Structure formats: C-alpha cells, structure tokens
Amino acid sequence: DVQQVVIATKKFTEQNSKSQTYEVKSLPPGTKINLNTADSLTLISLPGIGKGLSHRILQRRRQLGKFTNMEQVLDVYKFRQETKEMLLEMTVVE
C-alpha cells in the first residue's frame, strides 16, 4: 500500500523577498523521494520527519557528500521502526 507524497515548496515574491508562500505539490503514488536531492521542506513532508530530523539528515548528507546507501541514512538517528519502514518505502538514494 503506497501512500501519496505531498511536498510543500517555499516561494518568495519578487517584490519583497521576505514575503513567502508555500506551494503544495502532490507526487504520484509510488514516486520515491531521492534523499540526495531532497530539501528540508521535502523531508519534513514525509511522515515521522520533523524539522530536527530533517536537519540531521541534511547535515549528514553534507558530511558524506551524498548518501550511497540507505544504511547511511538510517544511521543518522535512531529512527522508530515505523519511520525506518516509511523511509525504505518512500525514499531512494540515487
């Protein structure tokens, strides 16, 4: 049972760069998020991933240059079992 992924993206208006809106995009069911290209908002849109965990994932990716396998991602933090299963199902490392 694959869930649909909804991603929020930040947009700034040209007139005032401090003014921002969020655009919500839905990915087709079965689409996986590439953890080597995902930004913070994309990671936060995943179930079980908040700001802090998103930050740790991105920080680890910067340290490594990129993820080469899912074990590197799962080593970032002691994920709950449900979060590990979701990451394995909804994300990819390419």
N, CA, C and O atoms as a GROMACS GRO file, in nm:
protein
  376
    1ASP      N    1   0.085  -0.118   0.000
    1ASP     CA    2   0.000   0.000   0.000
    1ASP      C    3   0.089   0.123   0.000
    1ASP      O    4   0.147   0.158   0.103
    2VAL      N    5   0.102   0.189  -0.113
    2VAL     CA    6   0.189   0.304  -0.126
    2VAL      C    7   0.109   0.432  -0.103
    2VAL      O    8   0.001   0.449  -0.159
    3GLN      N    9   0.162   0.520  -0.019
    3GLN     CA   10   0.096   0.646   0.010
    3GLN      C   11   0.134   0.751  -0.092
    3GLN      O   12   0.240   0.745  -0.154
    4GLN      N   13   0.045   0.848  -0.109
    4GLN     CA   14   0.076   0.962  -0.194
    4GLN      C   15   0.160   1.059  -0.112
    4GLN      O   16   0.131   1.082   0.005
    5VAL      N   17   0.262   1.116  -0.173
    5VAL     CA   18   0.351   1.208  -0.104
    5VAL      C   19   0.311   1.350  -0.141
    5VAL      O   20   0.296   1.383  -0.258
    6VAL      N   21   0.294   1.434  -0.040
    6VAL     CA   22   0.263   1.575  -0.062
    6VAL      C   23   0.384   1.656  -0.019
    6VAL      O   24   0.434   1.640   0.092
    7ILE      N   25   0.431   1.743  -0.108
    7ILE     CA   26   0.550   1.821  -0.081
    7ILE      C   27   0.515   1.969  -0.081
    7ILE      O   28   0.447   2.017  -0.171
    8ALA      N   29   0.563   2.039   0.020
    8ALA     CA   30   0.546   2.185   0.025
    8ALA      C   31   0.675   2.249  -0.022
    8ALA      O   32   0.783   2.210   0.022
    9THR      N   33   0.665   2.346  -0.110
    9THR     CA   34   0.783   2.416  -0.156
    9THR      C   35   0.768   2.563  -0.123
    9THR      O   36   0.659   2.619  -0.132
   10LYS      N   37   0.877   2.626  -0.087
   10LYS     CA   38   0.877   2.765  -0.047
   10LYS      C   39   0.895   2.852  -0.171
   10LYS      O   40   0.981   2.824  -0.255
   11LYS      N   41   0.814   2.957  -0.182
   11LYS     CA   42   0.826   3.052  -0.292
   11LYS      C   43   0.836   3.192  -0.234
   11LYS      O   44   0.765   3.225  -0.139
   12PHE      N   45   0.922   3.274  -0.291
   12PHE     CA   46   0.934   3.412  -0.250
   12PHE      C   47   0.878   3.501  -0.358
   12PHE      O   48   0.892   3.472  -0.477
   13THR      N   49   0.813   3.609  -0.318
   13THR     CA   50   0.764   3.703  -0.418
   13THR      C   51   0.880   3.791  -0.463
   13THR      O   52   0.973   3.815  -0.386
   14GLU      N   53   0.875   3.840  -0.587
   14GLU     CA   54   0.983   3.921  -0.641
   14GLU      C   55   0.990   4.057  -0.572
   14GLU      O   56   1.100   4.110  -0.553
   15GLN      N   57   0.877   4.113  -0.535
   15GLN     CA   58   0.874   4.248  -0.480
   15GLN      C   59   0.934   4.253  -0.340
   15GLN      O   60   0.999   4.351  -0.304
   16ASN      N   61   0.912   4.151  -0.263
   16ASN     CA   62   0.959   4.153  -0.124
   16ASN      C   63   1.009   4.015  -0.089
   16ASN      O   64   0.929   3.924  -0.065
   17SER      N   65   1.140   3.998  -0.084
   17SER     CA   66   1.196   3.864  -0.061
   17SER      C   67   1.163   3.809   0.077
   17SER      O   68   1.182   3.690   0.101
   18LYS      N   69   1.114   3.894   0.168
   18LYS     CA   70   1.077   3.843   0.300
   18LYS      C   71   0.937   3.782   0.298
   18LYS      O   72   0.902   3.705   0.388
   19SER      N   73   0.859   3.815   0.198
   19SER     CA   74   0.725   3.760   0.184
   19SER      C   75   0.738   3.623   0.118
   19SER      O   76   0.796   3.611   0.010
   20GLN      N   77   0.684   3.523   0.181
   20GLN     CA   78   0.695   3.389   0.126
   20GLN      C   79   0.562   3.315   0.134
   20GLN      O   80   0.482   3.338   0.225
   21THR      N   81   0.542   3.228   0.041
   21THR     CA   82   0.425   3.142   0.041
   21THR      C   83   0.474   3.000   0.022
   21THR      O   84   0.588   2.978  -0.018
   22TYR      N   85   0.389   2.907   0.050
   22TYR     CA   86   0.424   2.767   0.032
   22TYR      C   87   0.332   2.706  -0.072
   22TYR      O   88   0.210   2.720  -0.064
   23GLU      N   89   0.390   2.640  -0.167
   23GLU     CA   90   0.314   2.573  -0.271
   23GLU      C   91   0.315   2.424  -0.238
   23GLU      O   92   0.421   2.366  -0.215
   24VAL      N   93   0.200   2.364  -0.237
   24VAL     CA   94   0.190   2.222  -0.204
   24VAL      C   95   0.178   2.143  -0.333
   24VAL      O   96   0.092   2.170  -0.417
   25LYS      N   97   0.265   2.046  -0.349
   25LYS     CA   98   0.264   1.961  -0.467
   25LYS      C   99   0.241   1.817  -0.423
   25LYS      O  100   0.292   1.774  -0.320
   26SER      N  101   0.167   1.745  -0.501
   26SER     CA  102   0.148   1.603  -0.474
   26SER      C  103   0.225   1.523  -0.578
   26SER      O  104   0.215   1.548  -0.698
   27LEU      N  105   0.301   1.429  -0.529
   27LEU     CA  106   0.370   1.337  -0.620
   27LEU      C  107   0.279   1.219  -0.646
   27LEU      O  108   0.202   1.179  -0.558
   28PRO      N  109   0.285   1.163  -0.764
   28PRO     CA  110   0.201   1.045  -0.792
   28PRO      C  111   0.232   0.931  -0.695
   28PRO      O  112   0.346   0.915  -0.651
   29PRO      N  113   0.131   0.852  -0.662
   29PRO     CA  114   0.155   0.738  -0.574
   29PRO      C  115   0.267   0.650  -0.631
   29PRO      O  116   0.273   0.626  -0.752
   30GLY      N  117   0.352   0.603  -0.544
   30GLY     CA  118   0.462   0.517  -0.587
   30GLY      C  119   0.589   0.592  -0.618
   30GLY      O  120   0.695   0.530  -0.636
   31THR      N  121   0.582   0.726  -0.627
   31THR     CA  122   0.702   0.806  -0.653
   31THR      C  123   0.786   0.810  -0.527
   31THR      O  124   0.736   0.835  -0.417
   32LYS      N  125   0.915   0.787  -0.544
   32LYS     CA  126   1.005   0.790  -0.429
   32LYS      C  127   1.085   0.919  -0.430
   32LYS      O  128   1.121   0.970  -0.536
   33ILE      N  129   1.113   0.970  -0.312
   33ILE     CA  130   1.191   1.092  -0.296
   33ILE      C  131   1.338   1.055  -0.288
   33ILE      O  132   1.377   0.969  -0.210
   34ASN      N  133   1.420   1.121  -0.370
   34ASN     CA  134   1.565   1.098  -0.369
   34ASN      C  135   1.625   1.176  -0.252
   34ASN      O  136   1.620   1.299  -0.250
   35LEU      N  137   1.681   1.106  -0.156
   35LEU     CA  138   1.737   1.171  -0.038
   35LEU      C  139   1.865   1.249  -0.068
   35LEU      O  140   1.911   1.326   0.017
   36ASN      N  141   1.924   1.230  -0.185
   36ASN     CA  142   2.043   1.307  -0.221
   36ASN      C  143   2.008   1.440  -0.286
   36ASN      O  144   2.096   1.525  -0.303
   37THR      N  145   1.884   1.461  -0.321
   37THR     CA  146   1.844   1.589  -0.381
   37THR      C  147   1.732   1.658  -0.304
   37THR      O  148   1.700   1.773  -0.334
   38ALA      N  149   1.673   1.591  -0.208
   38ALA     CA  150   1.560   1.648  -0.133
   38ALA      C  151   1.605   1.765  -0.046
   38ALA      O  152   1.714   1.763   0.012
   39ASP      N  153   1.520   1.867  -0.039
   39ASP     CA  154   1.547   1.979   0.051
   39ASP      C  155   1.473   1.956   0.183
   39ASP      O  156   1.402   1.857   0.199
   40SER      N  157   1.489   2.049   0.275
   40SER     CA  158   1.431   2.035   0.407
   40SER      C  159   1.279   2.024   0.403
   40SER      O  160   1.222   1.940   0.473
   41LEU      N  161   1.213   2.108   0.323
   41LEU     CA  162   1.067   2.102   0.316
   41LEU      C  163   1.018   1.969   0.263
   41LEU      O  164   0.916   1.917   0.308
   42THR      N  165   1.090   1.914   0.168
   42THR     CA  166   1.052   1.784   0.114
   42THR      C  167   1.065   1.676   0.220
   42THR      O  168   0.976   1.592   0.234
   43LEU      N  169   1.173   1.678   0.296
   43LEU     CA  170   1.193   1.579   0.402
   43LEU      C  171   1.085   1.593   0.510
   43LEU      O  172   1.032   1.493   0.559
   44ILE      N  173   1.053   1.716   0.547
   44ILE     CA  174   0.953   1.739   0.651
   44ILE      C  175   0.815   1.689   0.606
   44ILE      O  176   0.732   1.655   0.689
   45SER      N  177   0.792   1.686   0.476
   45SER     CA  178   0.662   1.640   0.426
   45SER      C  179   0.644   1.489   0.444
   45SER      O  180   0.532   1.439   0.431
   46LEU      N  181   0.751   1.417   0.473
   46LEU     CA  182   0.741   1.273   0.496
   46LEU      C  183   0.688   1.245   0.636
   46LEU      O  184   0.724   1.316   0.730
   47PRO      N  185   0.605   1.144   0.652
   47PRO     CA  186   0.552   1.110   0.784
   47PRO      C  187   0.664   1.073   0.881
   47PRO      O  188   0.752   0.993   0.847
   48GLY      N  189   0.662   1.132   1.001
   48GLY     CA  190   0.760   1.099   1.103
   48GLY      C  191   0.889   1.180   1.096
   48GLY      O  192   0.977   1.162   1.180
   49ILE      N  193   0.901   1.269   0.997
   49ILE     CA  194   1.021   1.351   0.984
   49ILE      C  195   0.984   1.496   1.014
   49ILE      O  196   0.901   1.556   0.945
   50GLY      N  197   1.045   1.551   1.116
   50GLY     CA  198   1.021   1.690   1.153
   50GLY      C  199   1.141   1.776   1.119
   50GLY      O  200   1.232   1.732   1.049
   51LYS      N  201   1.140   1.899   1.169
   51LYS     CA  202   1.249   1.993   1.140
   51LYS      C  203   1.384   1.941   1.189
   51LYS      O  204   1.483   1.945   1.116
   52GLY      N  205   1.388   1.892   1.310
   52GLY     CA  206   1.514   1.846   1.368
   52GLY      C  207   1.574   1.728   1.293
   52GLY      O  208   1.693   1.726   1.264
   53LEU      N  209   1.491   1.632   1.263
   53LEU     CA  210   1.538   1.513   1.192
   53LEU      C  211   1.577   1.548   1.049
   53LEU      O  212   1.675   1.495   0.996
   54SER      N  213   1.501   1.636   0.986
   54SER     CA  214   1.535   1.683   0.852
   54SER      C  215   1.672   1.749   0.853
   54SER      O  216   1.754   1.725   0.764
   55HIS      N  217   1.697   1.831   0.952
   55HIS     CA  218   1.826   1.900   0.965
   55HIS      C  219   1.940   1.798   0.980
   55HIS      O  220   2.044   1.812   0.916
   56ARG      N  221   1.920   1.696   1.064
   56ARG     CA  222   2.025   1.595   1.085
   56ARG      C  223   2.052   1.516   0.956
   56ARG      O  224   2.167   1.485   0.926
   57ILE      N  225   1.948   1.485   0.882
   57ILE     CA  226   1.965   1.410   0.757
   57ILE      C  227   2.046   1.494   0.658
   57ILE      O  228   2.140   1.445   0.596
   58LEU      N  229   2.010   1.622   0.644
   58LEU     CA  230   2.081   1.710   0.550
   58LEU      C  231   2.225   1.734   0.595
   58LEU      O  232   2.316   1.740   0.512
   59GLN      N  233   2.246   1.746   0.725
   59GLN     CA  234   2.381   1.766   0.778
   59GLN      C  235   2.468   1.644   0.748
   59GLN      O  236   2.584   1.659   0.708
   60ARG      N  237   2.414   1.526   0.767
   60ARG     CA  238   2.490   1.403   0.739
   60ARG      C  239   2.519   1.390   0.590
   60ARG      O  240   2.628   1.348   0.551
   61ARG      N  241   2.423   1.427   0.506
   61ARG     CA  242   2.444   1.423   0.361
   61ARG      C  243   2.557   1.517   0.321
   61ARG      O  244   2.639   1.482   0.236
   62ARG      N  245   2.562   1.636   0.382
   62ARG     CA  246   2.672   1.729   0.352
   62ARG      C  247   2.806   1.671   0.396
   62ARG      O  248   2.906   1.687   0.325
   63GLN      N  249   2.810   1.605   0.510
   63GLN     CA  250   2.935   1.545   0.559
   63GLN      C  251   2.985   1.436   0.464
   63GLN      O  252   3.105   1.426   0.438
   64LEU      N  253   2.893   1.356   0.413
   64LEU     CA  254   2.930   1.245   0.325
   64LEU      C  255   2.951   1.287   0.180
   64LEU      O  256   3.015   1.216   0.104
   65GLY      N  257   2.898   1.401   0.142
   65GLY     CA  258   2.897   1.442   0.002
   65GLY      C  259   2.767   1.398  -0.062
   65GLY      O  260   2.702   1.476  -0.132
   66LYS      N  261   2.729   1.275  -0.039
   66LYS     CA  262   2.599   1.219  -0.077
   66LYS      C  263   2.584   1.083  -0.010
   66LYS      O  264   2.682   1.021   0.031
   67PHE      N  265   2.461   1.039   0.000
   67PHE     CA  266   2.436   0.905   0.052
   67PHE      C  267   2.461   0.804  -0.060
   67PHE      O  268   2.420   0.827  -0.174
   68THR      N  269   2.526   0.694  -0.028
   68THR     CA  270   2.547   0.589  -0.128
   68THR      C  271   2.459   0.467  -0.101
   68THR      O  272   2.442   0.382  -0.188
   69ASN      N  273   2.402   0.460   0.020
   69ASN     CA  274   2.310   0.350   0.051
   69ASN      C  275   2.218   0.393   0.165
   69ASN      O  276   2.246   0.489   0.236
   70MET      N  277   2.109   0.323   0.181
   70MET     CA  278   2.008   0.358   0.282
   70MET      C  279   2.060   0.339   0.424
   70MET      O  280   2.012   0.405   0.516
   71GLU      N  281   2.156   0.251   0.444
   71GLU     CA  282   2.211   0.232   0.579
   71GLU      C  283   2.272   0.362   0.632
   71GLU      O  284   2.263   0.390   0.751
   72GLN      N  285   2.335   0.440   0.544
   72GLN     CA  286   2.392   0.568   0.586
   72GLN      C  287   2.282   0.662   0.635
   72GLN      O  288   2.303   0.739   0.729
   73VAL      N  289   2.169   0.656   0.572
   73VAL     CA  290   2.055   0.739   0.613
   73VAL      C  291   2.002   0.691   0.747
   73VAL      O  292   1.979   0.770   0.838
   74LEU      N  293   1.983   0.562   0.759
   74LEU     CA  294   1.925   0.506   0.881
   74LEU      C  295   2.018   0.520   1.001
   74LEU      O  296   1.973   0.514   1.115
   75ASP      N  297   2.148   0.539   0.976
   75ASP     CA  298   2.244   0.560   1.085
   75ASP      C  299   2.243   0.702   1.140
   75ASP      O  300   2.303   0.728   1.244
   76VAL      N  301   2.174   0.794   1.070
   76VAL     CA  302   2.170   0.934   1.112
   76VAL      C  303   2.110   0.948   1.251
   76VAL      O  304   2.155   1.030   1.330
   77TYR      N  305   2.011   0.871   1.279
   77TYR     CA  306   1.934   0.886   1.402
   77TYR      C  307   1.869   0.754   1.435
   77TYR      O  308   1.846   0.672   1.346
   78LYS      N  309   1.840   0.731   1.559
   78LYS     CA  310   1.772   0.607   1.597
   78LYS      C  311   1.624   0.621   1.564
   78LYS      O  312   1.542   0.656   1.649
   79PHE      N  313   1.593   0.592   1.438
   79PHE     CA  314   1.456   0.603   1.391
   79PHE      C  315   1.367   0.499   1.457
   79PHE      O  316   1.412   0.388   1.488
   80ARG      N  317   1.242   0.535   1.478
   80ARG     CA  318   1.144   0.436   1.521
   80ARG      C  319   1.125   0.338   1.405
   80ARG      O  320   1.148   0.374   1.289
   81GLN      N  321   1.083   0.218   1.435
   81GLN     CA  322   1.066   0.116   1.333
   81GLN      C  323   0.972   0.161   1.221
   81GLN      O  324   0.996   0.135   1.104
   82GLU      N  325   0.863   0.230   1.259
   82GLU     CA  326   0.767   0.278   1.160
   82GLU      C  327   0.832   0.379   1.064
   82GLU      O  328   0.803   0.379   0.944
   83THR      N  329   0.919   0.463   1.117
   83THR     CA  330   0.986   0.564   1.035
   83THR      C  331   1.086   0.496   0.941
   83THR      O  332   1.097   0.535   0.825
   84LYS      N  333   1.158   0.397   0.991
   84LYS     CA  334   1.250   0.321   0.905
   84LYS      C  335   1.176   0.258   0.788
   84LYS      O  336   1.220   0.266   0.673
   85GLU      N  337   1.064   0.194   0.818
   85GLU     CA  338   0.986   0.128   0.713
   85GLU      C  339   0.936   0.230   0.612
   85GLU      O  340   0.937   0.204   0.492
   86MET      N  341   0.891   0.346   0.659
   86MET     CA  342   0.843   0.451   0.570
   86MET      C  343   0.956   0.500   0.481
   86MET      O  344   0.937   0.518   0.360
   87LEU      N  345   1.074   0.523   0.539
   87LEU     CA  346   1.188   0.571   0.460
   87LEU      C  347   1.227   0.470   0.353
   87LEU      O  348   1.255   0.508   0.239
   88LEU      N  349   1.227   0.344   0.388
   88LEU     CA  350   1.262   0.240   0.290
   88LEU      C  351   1.158   0.231   0.179
   88LEU      O  352   1.192   0.199   0.065
   89GLU      N  353   1.032   0.260   0.212
   89GLU     CA  354   0.925   0.250   0.114
   89GLU      C  355   0.911   0.376   0.027
   89GLU      O  356   0.879   0.366  -0.091
   90MET      N  357   0.934   0.494   0.085
   90MET     CA  358   0.901   0.619   0.017
   90MET      C  359   1.022   0.698  -0.032
   90MET      O  360   1.005   0.802  -0.096
   91THR      N  361   1.143   0.650  -0.004
   91THR     CA  362   1.263   0.724  -0.045
   91THR      C  363   1.361   0.634  -0.118
   91THR      O  364   1.352   0.512  -0.114
   92VAL      N  365   1.455   0.697  -0.185
   92VAL     CA  366   1.557   0.627  -0.258
   92VAL      C  367   1.686   0.708  -0.248
   92VAL      O  368   1.683   0.830  -0.229
   93VAL      N  369   1.799   0.640  -0.262
   93VAL     CA  370   1.930   0.706  -0.265
   93VAL      C  371   1.989   0.682  -0.403
   93VAL      O  372   2.028   0.570  -0.435
   94GLU      N  373   1.995   0.788  -0.484
   94GLU     CA  374   2.047   0.775  -0.621
   94GLU      C  375   2.159   0.874  -0.644
   94GLU      O  376   2.216   0.878  -0.753
   0.00000   0.00000   0.00000
